[in-house]
Amino acid sequence: MELQQQFEAAVAASKTLAEKPDNATLLRLYSLYKQATEGDAGPDGPDNLFDIVGKAKYEAWSELRGKTKEEAMQEYIALVNKLKA
């Protein structure tokens, strides 16, 4: 199975996990997904200064700046597989 197919399978599997991951793990999944599907985060974060969740998501995604889409996919797949185990 090619990487894109494995990634899509992991995305589907992440929605059916037996237990909901903690917030830090959810942020990691989010940021890896965004990096894998959209590439580097833009230079500007959320417009609303009081959007704490949006800011946390943006910062987590920004930390992955420079990571290739393929690397992000591989890390996402590995994390989902770890959560399924």
Biopython code that builds the backbone (N, CA, C, O; Angstrom):
import numpy as np
from Bio.PDB.StructureBuilder import StructureBuilder

atoms = [
    (1, "MET", "N", (0.840, -1.175, 0.000)),
    (1, "MET", "CA", (0.000, 0.000, 0.000)),
    (1, "MET", "C", (0.890, 1.245, 0.000)),
    (1, "MET", "O", (1.858, 1.330, 0.756)),
    (2, "GLU", "N", (0.554, 2.186, -0.840)),
    (2, "GLU", "CA", (1.369, 3.401, -0.910)),
    (2, "GLU", "C", (1.075, 4.328, 0.272)),
    (2, "GLU", "O", (0.060, 4.183, 0.953)),
    (3, "LEU", "N", (1.974, 5.274, 0.500)),
    (3, "LEU", "CA", (1.916, 6.144, 1.670)),
    (3, "LEU", "C", (0.584, 6.895, 1.759)),
    (3, "LEU", "O", (-0.006, 6.973, 2.837)),
    (4, "GLN", "N", (0.109, 7.443, 0.653)),
    (4, "GLN", "CA", (-1.146, 8.197, 0.665)),
    (4, "GLN", "C", (-2.307, 7.315, 1.130)),
    (4, "GLN", "O", (-3.150, 7.762, 1.908)),
    (5, "GLN", "N", (-2.357, 6.076, 0.663)),
    (5, "GLN", "CA", (-3.417, 5.153, 1.066)),
    (5, "GLN", "C", (-3.303, 4.798, 2.547)),
    (5, "GLN", "O", (-4.310, 4.715, 3.251)),
    (6, "GLN", "N", (-2.073, 4.589, 3.015)),
    (6, "GLN", "CA", (-1.862, 4.299, 4.433)),
    (6, "GLN", "C", (-2.309, 5.485, 5.286)),
    (6, "GLN", "O", (-2.921, 5.310, 6.339)),
    (7, "PHE", "N", (-1.997, 6.688, 4.819)),
    (7, "PHE", "CA", (-2.377, 7.897, 5.535)),
    (7, "PHE", "C", (-3.900, 8.011, 5.606)),
    (7, "PHE", "O", (-4.453, 8.282, 6.672)),
    (8, "GLU", "N", (-4.569, 7.810, 4.494)),
    (8, "GLU", "CA", (-6.031, 7.898, 4.465)),
    (8, "GLU", "C", (-6.660, 6.846, 5.381)),
    (8, "GLU", "O", (-7.662, 7.119, 6.042)),
    (9, "ALA", "N", (-6.074, 5.647, 5.423)),
    (9, "ALA", "CA", (-6.567, 4.603, 6.313)),
    (9, "ALA", "C", (-6.364, 5.003, 7.776)),
    (9, "ALA", "O", (-7.222, 4.745, 8.620)),
    (10, "ALA", "N", (-5.227, 5.635, 8.069)),
    (10, "ALA", "CA", (-4.950, 6.083, 9.436)),
    (10, "ALA", "C", (-5.909, 7.194, 9.846)),
    (10, "ALA", "O", (-6.353, 7.234, 10.993)),
    (11, "VAL", "N", (-6.232, 8.095, 8.925)),
    (11, "VAL", "CA", (-7.189, 9.170, 9.215)),
    (11, "VAL", "C", (-8.541, 8.552, 9.566)),
    (11, "VAL", "O", (-9.181, 8.963, 10.534)),
    (12, "ALA", "N", (-8.974, 7.568, 8.783)),
    (12, "ALA", "CA", (-10.248, 6.905, 9.068)),
    (12, "ALA", "C", (-10.188, 6.183, 10.416)),
    (12, "ALA", "O", (-11.144, 6.229, 11.189)),
    (13, "ALA", "N", (-9.073, 5.521, 10.693)),
    (13, "ALA", "CA", (-8.918, 4.786, 11.953)),
    (13, "ALA", "C", (-8.899, 5.726, 13.151)),
    (13, "ALA", "O", (-9.356, 5.360, 14.234)),
    (14, "SER", "N", (-8.374, 6.936, 12.966)),
    (14, "SER", "CA", (-8.291, 7.885, 14.084)),
    (14, "SER", "C", (-9.679, 8.303, 14.566)),
    (14, "SER", "O", (-9.837, 8.744, 15.705)),
    (15, "LYS", "N", (-10.671, 8.166, 13.708)),
    (15, "LYS", "CA", (-12.035, 8.559, 14.068)),
    (15, "LYS", "C", (-12.782, 7.444, 14.793)),
    (15, "LYS", "O", (-13.890, 7.653, 15.286)),
    (16, "THR", "N", (-12.176, 6.262, 14.856)),
    (16, "THR", "CA", (-12.856, 5.125, 15.481)),
    (16, "THR", "C", (-12.030, 4.527, 16.617)),
    (16, "THR", "O", (-12.177, 3.347, 16.937)),
    (17, "LEU", "N", (-11.172, 5.326, 17.222)),
    (17, "LEU", "CA", (-10.356, 4.837, 18.335)),
    (17, "LEU", "C", (-11.247, 4.470, 19.512)),
    (17, "LEU", "O", (-12.274, 5.108, 19.742)),
    (18, "ALA", "N", (-10.852, 3.437, 20.258)),
    (18, "ALA", "CA", (-11.624, 2.988, 21.406)),
    (18, "ALA", "C", (-11.718, 4.071, 22.478)),
    (18, "ALA", "O", (-12.772, 4.251, 23.089)),
    (19, "GLU", "N", (-10.618, 4.795, 22.708)),
    (19, "GLU", "CA", (-10.581, 5.874, 23.691)),
    (19, "GLU", "C", (-10.200, 7.177, 23.015)),
    (19, "GLU", "O", (-9.390, 7.207, 22.089)),
    (20, "LYS", "N", (-10.804, 8.254, 23.499)),
    (20, "LYS", "CA", (-10.427, 9.577, 22.983)),
    (20, "LYS", "C", (-9.050, 9.929, 23.549)),
    (20, "LYS", "O", (-8.842, 9.863, 24.760)),
    (21, "PRO", "N", (-8.108, 10.303, 22.672)),
    (21, "PRO", "CA", (-6.761, 10.685, 23.146)),
    (21, "PRO", "C", (-6.812, 11.963, 23.988)),
    (21, "PRO", "O", (-7.782, 12.719, 23.930)),
    (22, "ASP", "N", (-5.756, 12.190, 24.768)),
    (22, "ASP", "CA", (-5.677, 13.420, 25.553)),
    (22, "ASP", "C", (-5.474, 14.617, 24.614)),
    (22, "ASP", "O", (-5.194, 14.447, 23.427)),
    (23, "ASN", "N", (-5.616, 15.807, 25.155)),
    (23, "ASN", "CA", (-5.545, 17.029, 24.334)),
    (23, "ASN", "C", (-4.207, 17.193, 23.622)),
    (23, "ASN", "O", (-4.169, 17.631, 22.472)),
    (24, "ALA", "N", (-3.116, 16.847, 24.287)),
    (24, "ALA", "CA", (-1.790, 16.972, 23.659)),
    (24, "ALA", "C", (-1.685, 16.058, 22.441)),
    (24, "ALA", "O", (-1.135, 16.444, 21.410)),
    (25, "THR", "N", (-2.215, 14.851, 22.570)),
    (25, "THR", "CA", (-2.178, 13.902, 21.446)),
    (25, "THR", "C", (-3.099, 14.370, 20.326)),
    (25, "THR", "O", (-2.757, 14.252, 19.149)),
    (26, "LEU", "N", (-4.260, 14.899, 20.686)),
    (26, "LEU", "CA", (-5.170, 15.429, 19.666)),
    (26, "LEU", "C", (-4.526, 16.583, 18.900)),
    (26, "LEU", "O", (-4.682, 16.687, 17.683)),
    (27, "LEU", "N", (-3.801, 17.450, 19.615)),
    (27, "LEU", "CA", (-3.095, 18.549, 18.949)),
    (27, "LEU", "C", (-2.025, 18.022, 18.004)),
    (27, "LEU", "O", (-1.837, 18.548, 16.907)),
    (28, "ARG", "N", (-1.325, 16.976, 18.440)),
    (28, "ARG", "CA", (-0.288, 16.371, 17.601)),
    (28, "ARG", "C", (-0.916, 15.780, 16.336)),
    (28, "ARG", "O", (-0.401, 15.976, 15.236)),
    (29, "LEU", "N", (-2.017, 15.065, 16.494)),
    (29, "LEU", "CA", (-2.711, 14.505, 15.332)),
    (29, "LEU", "C", (-3.148, 15.617, 14.384)),
    (29, "LEU", "O", (-2.969, 15.516, 13.170)),
    (30, "TYR", "N", (-3.719, 16.674, 14.946)),
    (30, "TYR", "CA", (-4.183, 17.801, 14.135)),
    (30, "TYR", "C", (-3.032, 18.420, 13.353)),
    (30, "TYR", "O", (-3.128, 18.624, 12.143)),
    (31, "SER", "N", (-1.946, 18.714, 14.057)),
    (31, "SER", "CA", (-0.837, 19.408, 13.400)),
    (31, "SER", "C", (-0.186, 18.536, 12.328)),
    (31, "SER", "O", (0.181, 19.033, 11.263)),
    (32, "LEU", "N", (-0.044, 17.253, 12.600)),
    (32, "LEU", "CA", (0.517, 16.351, 11.591)),
    (32, "LEU", "C", (-0.406, 16.245, 10.382)),
    (32, "LEU", "O", (0.057, 16.212, 9.241)),
    (33, "TYR", "N", (-1.711, 16.193, 10.635)),
    (33, "TYR", "CA", (-2.678, 16.126, 9.539)),
    (33, "TYR", "C", (-2.585, 17.378, 8.667)),
    (33, "TYR", "O", (-2.526, 17.287, 7.441)),
    (34, "LYS", "N", (-2.573, 18.545, 9.310)),
    (34, "LYS", "CA", (-2.499, 19.794, 8.550)),
    (34, "LYS", "C", (-1.199, 19.881, 7.750)),
    (34, "LYS", "O", (-1.204, 20.311, 6.596)),
    (35, "GLN", "N", (-0.088, 19.474, 8.363)),
    (35, "GLN", "CA", (1.204, 19.519, 7.672)),
    (35, "GLN", "C", (1.190, 18.561, 6.488)),
    (35, "GLN", "O", (1.716, 18.881, 5.422)),
    (36, "ALA", "N", (0.590, 17.387, 6.672)),
    (36, "ALA", "CA", (0.550, 16.378, 5.611)),
    (36, "ALA", "C", (-0.362, 16.786, 4.462)),
    (36, "ALA", "O", (-0.092, 16.457, 3.307)),
    (37, "THR", "N", (-1.435, 17.497, 4.771)),
    (37, "THR", "CA", (-2.401, 17.834, 3.728)),
    (37, "THR", "C", (-2.225, 19.223, 3.131)),
    (37, "THR", "O", (-2.575, 19.450, 1.973)),
    (38, "GLU", "N", (-1.678, 20.167, 3.925)),
    (38, "GLU", "CA", (-1.577, 21.543, 3.443)),
    (38, "GLU", "C", (-0.159, 22.098, 3.416)),
    (38, "GLU", "O", (0.079, 23.144, 2.812)),
    (39, "GLY", "N", (0.780, 21.420, 4.055)),
    (39, "GLY", "CA", (2.140, 21.937, 4.113)),
    (39, "GLY", "C", (2.300, 22.915, 5.265)),
    (39, "GLY", "O", (1.532, 22.874, 6.226)),
    (40, "ASP", "N", (3.283, 23.785, 5.176)),
    (40, "ASP", "CA", (3.594, 24.714, 6.259)),
    (40, "ASP", "C", (2.435, 25.649, 6.571)),
    (40, "ASP", "O", (1.692, 26.065, 5.682)),
    (41, "ALA", "N", (2.297, 25.971, 7.861)),
    (41, "ALA", "CA", (1.284, 26.931, 8.305)),
    (41, "ALA", "C", (1.632, 28.307, 7.767)),
    (41, "ALA", "O", (2.804, 28.634, 7.577)),
    (42, "GLY", "N", (0.622, 29.097, 7.527)),
    (42, "GLY", "CA", (0.835, 30.456, 7.059)),
    (42, "GLY", "C", (1.468, 31.314, 8.151)),
    (42, "GLY", "O", (1.589, 30.874, 9.294)),
    (43, "PRO", "N", (1.869, 32.525, 7.808)),
    (43, "PRO", "CA", (2.559, 33.384, 8.776)),
    (43, "PRO", "C", (1.647, 33.944, 9.868)),
    (43, "PRO", "O", (2.128, 34.349, 10.927)),
    (44, "ASP", "N", (0.341, 33.971, 9.620)),
    (44, "ASP", "CA", (-0.583, 34.573, 10.577)),
    (44, "ASP", "C", (-1.425, 33.521, 11.276)),
    (44, "ASP", "O", (-1.932, 32.591, 10.649)),
    (45, "GLY", "N", (-1.564, 33.680, 12.573)),
    (45, "GLY", "CA", (-2.412, 32.800, 13.362)),
    (45, "GLY", "C", (-3.854, 33.257, 13.287)),
    (45, "GLY", "O", (-4.219, 34.040, 12.410)),
    (46, "PRO", "N", (-4.677, 32.770, 14.208)),
    (46, "PRO", "CA", (-6.084, 33.169, 14.209)),
    (46, "PRO", "C", (-6.241, 34.672, 14.458)),
    (46, "PRO", "O", (-5.456, 35.273, 15.192)),
    (47, "ASP", "N", (-7.260, 35.267, 13.842)),
    (47, "ASP", "CA", (-7.519, 36.699, 13.984)),
    (47, "ASP", "C", (-8.031, 37.054, 15.377)),
    (47, "ASP", "O", (-7.704, 38.114, 15.911)),
    (48, "ASN", "N", (-8.827, 36.176, 15.959)),
    (48, "ASN", "CA", (-9.427, 36.434, 17.270)),
    (48, "ASN", "C", (-8.420, 36.120, 18.373)),
    (48, "ASN", "O", (-8.035, 34.964, 18.549)),
    (49, "LEU", "N", (-8.000, 37.120, 19.102)),
    (49, "LEU", "CA", (-7.023, 36.936, 20.168)),
    (49, "LEU", "C", (-7.540, 36.047, 21.294)),
    (49, "LEU", "O", (-6.752, 35.484, 22.054)),
    (50, "PHE", "N", (-8.860, 35.920, 21.403)),
    (50, "PHE", "CA", (-9.459, 35.119, 22.469)),
    (50, "PHE", "C", (-9.745, 33.686, 22.026)),
    (50, "PHE", "O", (-10.310, 32.902, 22.789)),
    (51, "ASP", "N", (-9.363, 33.343, 20.811)),
    (51, "ASP", "CA", (-9.548, 31.986, 20.290)),
    (51, "ASP", "C", (-8.390, 31.120, 20.778)),
    (51, "ASP", "O", (-7.429, 30.879, 20.047)),
    (52, "ILE", "N", (-8.493, 30.662, 22.009)),
    (52, "ILE", "CA", (-7.404, 29.909, 22.637)),
    (52, "ILE", "C", (-7.167, 28.582, 21.927)),
    (52, "ILE", "O", (-6.022, 28.184, 21.712)),
    (53, "VAL", "N", (-8.249, 27.898, 21.565)),
    (53, "VAL", "CA", (-8.115, 26.609, 20.881)),
    (53, "VAL", "C", (-7.472, 26.812, 19.507)),
    (53, "VAL", "O", (-6.559, 26.080, 19.126)),
    (54, "GLY", "N", (-7.957, 27.808, 18.774)),
    (54, "GLY", "CA", (-7.390, 28.096, 17.456)),
    (54, "GLY", "C", (-5.921, 28.455, 17.535)),
    (54, "GLY", "O", (-5.127, 28.059, 16.682)),
    (55, "LYS", "N", (-5.563, 29.208, 18.565)),
    (55, "LYS", "CA", (-4.162, 29.596, 18.749)),
    (55, "LYS", "C", (-3.301, 28.374, 19.049)),
    (55, "LYS", "O", (-2.201, 28.243, 18.511)),
    (56, "ALA", "N", (-3.794, 27.480, 19.902)),
    (56, "ALA", "CA", (-3.041, 26.263, 20.238)),
    (56, "ALA", "C", (-2.858, 25.388, 19.000)),
    (56, "ALA", "O", (-1.785, 24.826, 18.784)),
    (57, "LYS", "N", (-3.903, 25.276, 18.197)),
    (57, "LYS", "CA", (-3.812, 24.484, 16.960)),
    (57, "LYS", "C", (-2.792, 25.097, 16.000)),
    (57, "LYS", "O", (-1.962, 24.393, 15.424)),
    (58, "TYR", "N", (-2.869, 26.421, 15.840)),
    (58, "TYR", "CA", (-1.943, 27.106, 14.930)),
    (58, "TYR", "C", (-0.496, 26.932, 15.397)),
    (58, "TYR", "O", (0.391, 26.650, 14.590)),
    (59, "GLU", "N", (-0.261, 27.102, 16.700)),
    (59, "GLU", "CA", (1.099, 26.977, 17.223)),
    (59, "GLU", "C", (1.636, 25.559, 17.051)),
    (59, "GLU", "O", (2.805, 25.375, 16.712)),
    (60, "ALA", "N", (0.785, 24.552, 17.285)),
    (60, "ALA", "CA", (1.215, 23.158, 17.111)),
    (60, "ALA", "C", (1.576, 22.896, 15.649)),
    (60, "ALA", "O", (2.566, 22.226, 15.358)),
    (61, "TRP", "N", (0.767, 23.428, 14.736)),
    (61, "TRP", "CA", (1.022, 23.256, 13.305)),
    (61, "TRP", "C", (2.283, 24.016, 12.904)),
    (61, "TRP", "O", (3.089, 23.505, 12.126)),
    (62, "SER", "N", (2.463, 25.221, 13.422)),
    (62, "SER", "CA", (3.636, 26.043, 13.082)),
    (62, "SER", "C", (4.944, 25.374, 13.476)),
    (62, "SER", "O", (5.959, 25.532, 12.798)),
    (63, "GLU", "N", (4.918, 24.621, 14.582)),
    (63, "GLU", "CA", (6.127, 23.946, 15.052)),
    (63, "GLU", "C", (6.634, 22.910, 14.044)),
    (63, "GLU", "O", (7.795, 22.507, 14.101)),
    (64, "LEU", "N", (5.780, 22.486, 13.136)),
    (64, "LEU", "CA", (6.168, 21.481, 12.137)),
    (64, "LEU", "C", (6.674, 22.120, 10.844)),
    (64, "LEU", "O", (6.971, 21.418, 9.877)),
    (65, "ARG", "N", (6.772, 23.428, 10.827)),
    (65, "ARG", "CA", (7.230, 24.140, 9.621)),
    (65, "ARG", "C", (8.540, 23.531, 9.127)),
    (65, "ARG", "O", (9.485, 23.364, 9.898)),
    (66, "GLY", "N", (8.587, 23.201, 7.843)),
    (66, "GLY", "CA", (9.787, 22.631, 7.246)),
    (66, "GLY", "C", (9.729, 21.117, 7.109)),
    (66, "GLY", "O", (10.486, 20.534, 6.332)),
    (67, "LYS", "N", (8.835, 20.475, 7.857)),
    (67, "LYS", "CA", (8.685, 19.013, 7.755)),
    (67, "LYS", "C", (7.963, 18.701, 6.440)),
    (67, "LYS", "O", (6.975, 19.355, 6.105)),
    (68, "THR", "N", (8.447, 17.715, 5.704)),
    (68, "THR", "CA", (7.811, 17.374, 4.433)),
    (68, "THR", "C", (6.450, 16.733, 4.680)),
    (68, "THR", "O", (6.173, 16.212, 5.760)),
    (69, "LYS", "N", (5.617, 16.786, 3.657)),
    (69, "LYS", "CA", (4.297, 16.160, 3.760)),
    (69, "LYS", "C", (4.437, 14.658, 4.011)),
    (69, "LYS", "O", (3.662, 14.074, 4.769)),
    (70, "GLU", "N", (5.418, 14.046, 3.377)),
    (70, "GLU", "CA", (5.625, 12.609, 3.538)),
    (70, "GLU", "C", (6.033, 12.260, 4.967)),
    (70, "GLU", "O", (5.548, 11.281, 5.535)),
    (71, "GLU", "N", (6.926, 13.064, 5.546)),
    (71, "GLU", "CA", (7.334, 12.834, 6.941)),
    (71, "GLU", "C", (6.149, 12.975, 7.884)),
    (71, "GLU", "O", (5.984, 12.183, 8.813)),
    (72, "ALA", "N", (5.322, 13.994, 7.637)),
    (72, "ALA", "CA", (4.144, 14.214, 8.476)),
    (72, "ALA", "C", (3.174, 13.046, 8.345)),
    (72, "ALA", "O", (2.593, 12.608, 9.338)),
    (73, "MET", "N", (2.998, 12.545, 7.139)),
    (73, "MET", "CA", (2.122, 11.386, 6.935)),
    (73, "MET", "C", (2.632, 10.179, 7.705)),
    (73, "MET", "O", (1.865, 9.493, 8.381)),
    (74, "GLN", "N", (3.933, 9.921, 7.599)),
    (74, "GLN", "CA", (4.517, 8.768, 8.279)),
    (74, "GLN", "C", (4.365, 8.882, 9.791)),
    (74, "GLN", "O", (4.048, 7.895, 10.456)),
    (75, "GLU", "N", (4.587, 10.072, 10.340)),
    (75, "GLU", "CA", (4.446, 10.274, 11.781)),
    (75, "GLU", "C", (2.988, 10.129, 12.215)),
    (75, "GLU", "O", (2.705, 9.579, 13.280)),
    (76, "TYR", "N", (2.070, 10.621, 11.392)),
    (76, "TYR", "CA", (0.643, 10.504, 11.694)),
    (76, "TYR", "C", (0.244, 9.032, 11.738)),
    (76, "TYR", "O", (-0.432, 8.592, 12.667)),
    (77, "ILE", "N", (0.665, 8.280, 10.730)),
    (77, "ILE", "CA", (0.354, 6.846, 10.661)),
    (77, "ILE", "C", (0.900, 6.127, 11.888)),
    (77, "ILE", "O", (0.201, 5.323, 12.505)),
    (78, "ALA", "N", (2.149, 6.418, 12.239)),
    (78, "ALA", "CA", (2.778, 5.777, 13.399)),
    (78, "ALA", "C", (2.027, 6.106, 14.689)),
    (78, "ALA", "O", (1.832, 5.230, 15.531)),
    (79, "LEU", "N", (1.604, 7.364, 14.850)),
    (79, "LEU", "CA", (0.885, 7.766, 16.061)),
    (79, "LEU", "C", (-0.472, 7.074, 16.150)),
    (79, "LEU", "O", (-0.858, 6.603, 17.220)),
    (80, "VAL", "N", (-1.188, 7.012, 15.047)),
    (80, "VAL", "CA", (-2.499, 6.342, 15.053)),
    (80, "VAL", "C", (-2.324, 4.861, 15.354)),
    (80, "VAL", "O", (-3.101, 4.288, 16.118)),
    (81, "ASN", "N", (-1.314, 4.237, 14.762)),
    (81, "ASN", "CA", (-1.065, 2.819, 15.037)),
    (81, "ASN", "C", (-0.742, 2.589, 16.519)),
    (81, "ASN", "O", (-1.163, 1.593, 17.105)),
    (82, "LYS", "N", (0.000, 3.510, 17.109)),
    (82, "LYS", "CA", (0.333, 3.416, 18.538)),
    (82, "LYS", "C", (-0.931, 3.546, 19.387)),
    (82, "LYS", "O", (-1.096, 2.838, 20.380)),
    (83, "LEU", "N", (-1.821, 4.457, 18.986)),
    (83, "LEU", "CA", (-3.062, 4.669, 19.737)),
    (83, "LEU", "C", (-4.023, 3.483, 19.604)),
    (83, "LEU", "O", (-4.798, 3.203, 20.518)),
    (84, "LYS", "N", (-3.967, 2.798, 18.477)),
    (84, "LYS", "CA", (-4.830, 1.624, 18.268)),
    (84, "LYS", "C", (-4.365, 0.430, 19.079)),
    (84, "LYS", "O", (-5.164, -0.440, 19.424)),
    (85, "ALA", "N", (-3.069, 0.384, 19.388)),
    (85, "ALA", "CA", (-2.491, -0.798, 20.072)),
    (85, "ALA", "C", (-2.928, -0.901, 21.514)),
    (85, "ALA", "O", (-2.530, -1.832, 22.214)),
]
sb = StructureBuilder()
sb.init_structure("model")
sb.init_model(0)
sb.init_chain("A")
sb.init_seg("    ")
for serial, (resi, resn, name, xyz) in enumerate(atoms, 1):
    if name == "N":
        sb.init_residue(resn, " ", resi, " ")
    sb.init_atom(name, np.array(xyz, "f"), 0.0, 1.0, " ", f" {name:<3s}", serial, name[0])
structure = sb.get_structure()
